[in-house]
Amino acid sequence: DTMQFLTCDVNTYCIGICASMGSVLLTAGTKGKRFALPNSHVMIHQVSGGAQGTAADVERTVEFMYSLKRRLNDVLAHHTGKTAKEVEKDADRDNYMSAEEAVSYGLVDKLLENKKELSKPKES
């Protein structure tokens, strides 16, 4: 939420691997300013965790996990242009994507081939 409330652009970069919640943060950057290096990878998956305690406590935790799963699928869908159903299917298991696949999926906007692409163009 914080990234969406900022008035400035938020550039995000995948350097190495952005996995799990890291992929959500990567994708929540400003459209057009979400980048990946050529040999990096992005991994999305469904919520995971554990629960212990009374049966009632475990049940509440499971309910929360399903709620969080739906919410995160909606967030990824919003930022990628996919439907929540598509994201749910694609994130059912650990889904590792190359940088190129992450661009195709809509998780990032562009591969950075060299560091010159990082510098702002000079204004005349």
C-alpha positions as protocol buffer text, in pm:
chain_id: "A"
residue {
  index: 1
  type: ASP
  ca { x: 0 y: 0 z: 0 }
}
residue {
  index: 2
  type: THR
  ca { x: 277 y: 244 z: 87 }
}
residue {
  index: 3
  type: MET
  ca { x: 425 y: 231 z: -262 }
}
residue {
  index: 4
  type: GLN
  ca { x: 86 y: 315 z: -413 }
}
residue {
  index: 5
  type: PHE
  ca { x: 39 y: 620 z: -188 }
}
residue {
  index: 6
  type: LEU
  ca { x: 374 y: 780 z: -269 }
}
residue {
  index: 7
  type: THR
  ca { x: 355 y: 1083 z: -497 }
}
residue {
  index: 8
  type: CYS
  ca { x: 689 y: 1003 z: -659 }
}
residue {
  index: 9
  type: ASP
  ca { x: 761 y: 722 z: -903 }
}
residue {
  index: 10
  type: VAL
  ca { x: 896 y: 401 z: -751 }
}
residue {
  index: 11
  type: ASN
  ca { x: 1154 y: 221 z: -965 }
}
residue {
  index: 12
  type: THR
  ca { x: 1192 y: -149 z: -883 }
}
residue {
  index: 13
  type: TYR
  ca { x: 1473 y: -380 z: -993 }
}
residue {
  index: 14
  type: CYS
  ca { x: 1512 y: -756 z: -993 }
}
residue {
  index: 15
  type: ILE
  ca { x: 1880 y: -832 z: -937 }
}
residue {
  index: 16
  type: GLY
  ca { x: 1937 y: -1203 z: -892 }
}
residue {
  index: 17
  type: ILE
  ca { x: 1600 y: -1333 z: -777 }
}
residue {
  index: 18
  type: CYS
  ca { x: 1281 y: -1174 z: -648 }
}
residue {
  index: 19
  type: ALA
  ca { x: 1078 y: -1447 z: -484 }
}
residue {
  index: 20
  type: SER
  ca { x: 759 y: -1474 z: -286 }
}
residue {
  index: 21
  type: MET
  ca { x: 667 y: -1136 z: -134 }
}
residue {
  index: 22
  type: GLY
  ca { x: 971 y: -990 z: -312 }
}
residue {
  index: 23
  type: SER
  ca { x: 793 y: -1053 z: -642 }
}
residue {
  index: 24
  type: VAL
  ca { x: 488 y: -862 z: -517 }
}
residue {
  index: 25
  type: LEU
  ca { x: 705 y: -564 z: -420 }
}
residue {
  index: 26
  type: LEU
  ca { x: 886 y: -577 z: -755 }
}
residue {
  index: 27
  type: THR
  ca { x: 558 y: -577 z: -945 }
}
residue {
  index: 28
  type: ALA
  ca { x: 404 y: -297 z: -737 }
}
residue {
  index: 29
  type: GLY
  ca { x: 657 y: -44 z: -868 }
}
residue {
  index: 30
  type: THR
  ca { x: 555 y: 233 z: -1105 }
}
residue {
  index: 31
  type: LYS
  ca { x: 441 y: 93 z: -1442 }
}
residue {
  index: 32
  type: GLY
  ca { x: 716 y: 149 z: -1695 }
}
residue {
  index: 33
  type: LYS
  ca { x: 979 y: 158 z: -1420 }
}
residue {
  index: 34
  type: ARG
  ca { x: 989 y: -208 z: -1316 }
}
residue {
  index: 35
  type: PHE
  ca { x: 1315 y: -362 z: -1437 }
}
residue {
  index: 36
  type: ALA
  ca { x: 1502 y: -693 z: -1433 }
}
residue {
  index: 37
  type: LEU
  ca { x: 1860 y: -779 z: -1516 }
}
residue {
  index: 38
  type: PRO
  ca { x: 1894 y: -1035 z: -1799 }
}
residue {
  index: 39
  type: ASN
  ca { x: 1997 y: -1330 z: -1580 }
}
residue {
  index: 40
  type: SER
  ca { x: 1758 y: -1262 z: -1294 }
}
residue {
  index: 41
  type: HIS
  ca { x: 1451 y: -1466 z: -1202 }
}
residue {
  index: 42
  type: VAL
  ca { x: 1114 y: -1401 z: -1042 }
}
residue {
  index: 43
  type: MET
  ca { x: 916 y: -1657 z: -842 }
}
residue {
  index: 44
  type: ILE
  ca { x: 549 y: -1633 z: -750 }
}
residue {
  index: 45
  type: HIS
  ca { x: 359 y: -1882 z: -537 }
}
residue {
  index: 46
  type: GLN
  ca { x: 59 y: -1907 z: -311 }
}
residue {
  index: 47
  type: VAL
  ca { x: 69 y: -1813 z: 56 }
}
residue {
  index: 48
  type: SER
  ca { x: 250 y: -2062 z: 274 }
}
residue {
  index: 49
  type: GLY
  ca { x: 285 y: -2095 z: 647 }
}
residue {
  index: 50
  type: GLY
  ca { x: 199 y: -2307 z: 943 }
}
residue {
  index: 51
  type: ALA
  ca { x: -40 y: -2315 z: 1232 }
}
residue {
  index: 52
  type: GLN
  ca { x: -45 y: -2461 z: 1578 }
}
residue {
  index: 53
  type: GLY
  ca { x: -257 y: -2435 z: 1886 }
}
residue {
  index: 54
  type: THR
  ca { x: -618 y: -2520 z: 1944 }
}
residue {
  index: 55
  type: ALA
  ca { x: -841 y: -2639 z: 1662 }
}
residue {
  index: 56
  type: ALA
  ca { x: -1012 y: -2298 z: 1670 }
}
residue {
  index: 57
  type: ASP
  ca { x: -676 y: -2118 z: 1642 }
}
residue {
  index: 58
  type: VAL
  ca { x: -566 y: -2337 z: 1351 }
}
residue {
  index: 59
  type: GLU
  ca { x: -899 y: -2278 z: 1176 }
}
residue {
  index: 60
  type: ARG
  ca { x: -863 y: -1899 z: 1215 }
}
residue {
  index: 61
  type: THR
  ca { x: -509 y: -1913 z: 1079 }
}
residue {
  index: 62
  type: VAL
  ca { x: -622 y: -2115 z: 776 }
}
residue {
  index: 63
  type: GLU
  ca { x: -907 y: -1868 z: 713 }
}
residue {
  index: 64
  type: PHE
  ca { x: -657 y: -1583 z: 730 }
}
residue {
  index: 65
  type: MET
  ca { x: -422 y: -1761 z: 488 }
}
residue {
  index: 66
  type: TYR
  ca { x: -702 y: -1806 z: 233 }
}
residue {
  index: 67
  type: SER
  ca { x: -800 y: -1441 z: 273 }
}
residue {
  index: 68
  type: LEU
  ca { x: -439 y: -1331 z: 225 }
}
residue {
  index: 69
  type: LYS
  ca { x: -405 y: -1560 z: -77 }
}
residue {
  index: 70
  type: ARG
  ca { x: -706 y: -1396 z: -243 }
}
residue {
  index: 71
  type: ARG
  ca { x: -578 y: -1047 z: -161 }
}
residue {
  index: 72
  type: LEU
  ca { x: -229 y: -1111 z: -297 }
}
residue {
  index: 73
  type: ASN
  ca { x: -372 y: -1270 z: -613 }
}
residue {
  index: 74
  type: ASP
  ca { x: -579 y: -953 z: -660 }
}
residue {
  index: 75
  type: VAL
  ca { x: -271 y: -733 z: -610 }
}
residue {
  index: 76
  type: LEU
  ca { x: -67 y: -930 z: -865 }
}
residue {
  index: 77
  type: ALA
  ca { x: -360 y: -931 z: -1106 }
}
residue {
  index: 78
  type: HIS
  ca { x: -395 y: -553 z: -1075 }
}
residue {
  index: 79
  type: HIS
  ca { x: -28 y: -490 z: -1151 }
}
residue {
  index: 80
  type: THR
  ca { x: 17 y: -751 z: -1426 }
}
residue {
  index: 81
  type: GLY
  ca { x: -309 y: -718 z: -1616 }
}
residue {
  index: 82
  type: LYS
  ca { x: -387 y: -1086 z: -1554 }
}
residue {
  index: 83
  type: THR
  ca { x: -709 y: -1200 z: -1393 }
}
residue {
  index: 84
  type: ALA
  ca { x: -706 y: -1312 z: -1030 }
}
residue {
  index: 85
  type: LYS
  ca { x: -804 y: -1661 z: -1154 }
}
residue {
  index: 86
  type: GLU
  ca { x: -501 y: -1669 z: -1387 }
}
residue {
  index: 87
  type: VAL
  ca { x: -271 y: -1561 z: -1105 }
}
residue {
  index: 88
  type: GLU
  ca { x: -424 y: -1818 z: -870 }
}
residue {
  index: 89
  type: LYS
  ca { x: -360 y: -2095 z: -1124 }
}
residue {
  index: 90
  type: ASP
  ca { x: -8 y: -1975 z: -1208 }
}
residue {
  index: 91
  type: ALA
  ca { x: 89 y: -1929 z: -842 }
}
residue {
  index: 92
  type: ASP
  ca { x: -54 y: -2260 z: -719 }
}
residue {
  index: 93
  type: ARG
  ca { x: 300 y: -2402 z: -692 }
}
residue {
  index: 94
  type: ASP
  ca { x: 638 y: -2229 z: -693 }
}
residue {
  index: 95
  type: ASN
  ca { x: 650 y: -2071 z: -1038 }
}
residue {
  index: 96
  type: TYR
  ca { x: 1000 y: -1961 z: -1138 }
}
residue {
  index: 97
  type: MET
  ca { x: 1027 y: -1728 z: -1437 }
}
residue {
  index: 98
  type: SER
  ca { x: 1325 y: -1604 z: -1630 }
}
residue {
  index: 99
  type: ALA
  ca { x: 1356 y: -1229 z: -1674 }
}
residue {
  index: 100
  type: GLU
  ca { x: 1205 y: -1259 z: -2021 }
}
residue {
  index: 101
  type: GLU
  ca { x: 913 y: -1463 z: -1888 }
}
residue {
  index: 102
  type: ALA
  ca { x: 859 y: -1207 z: -1611 }
}
residue {
  index: 103
  type: VAL
  ca { x: 831 y: -934 z: -1876 }
}
residue {
  index: 104
  type: SER
  ca { x: 583 y: -1144 z: -2076 }
}
residue {
  index: 105
  type: TYR
  ca { x: 379 y: -1211 z: -1762 }
}
residue {
  index: 106
  type: GLY
  ca { x: 368 y: -841 z: -1674 }
}
residue {
  index: 107
  type: LEU
  ca { x: 567 y: -863 z: -1351 }
}
residue {
  index: 108
  type: VAL
  ca { x: 833 y: -628 z: -1489 }
}
residue {
  index: 109
  type: ASP
  ca { x: 834 y: -388 z: -1781 }
}
residue {
  index: 110
  type: LYS
  ca { x: 1184 y: -412 z: -1924 }
}
residue {
  index: 111
  type: LEU
  ca { x: 1511 y: -600 z: -1916 }
}
residue {
  index: 112
  type: LEU
  ca { x: 1813 y: -383 z: -1851 }
}
residue {
  index: 113
  type: GLU
  ca { x: 2083 y: -500 z: -2088 }
}
residue {
  index: 114
  type: ASN
  ca { x: 2352 y: -260 z: -1965 }
}
residue {
  index: 115
  type: LYS
  ca { x: 2405 y: 8 z: -1702 }
}
residue {
  index: 116
  type: LYS
  ca { x: 2372 y: 288 z: -1956 }
}
residue {
  index: 117
  type: GLU
  ca { x: 1999 y: 215 z: -1955 }
}
residue {
  index: 118
  type: LEU
  ca { x: 1990 y: 320 z: -1589 }
}
residue {
  index: 119
  type: SER
  ca { x: 2099 y: 676 z: -1654 }
}
residue {
  index: 120
  type: LYS
  ca { x: 1841 y: 942 z: -1725 }
}
residue {
  index: 121
  type: PRO
  ca { x: 1851 y: 1100 z: -2069 }
}
residue {
  index: 122
  type: LYS
  ca { x: 1999 y: 1448 z: -2059 }
}
residue {
  index: 123
  type: GLU
  ca { x: 1752 y: 1727 z: -2116 }
}
residue {
  index: 124
  type: SER
  ca { x: 1848 y: 1986 z: -2377 }
}
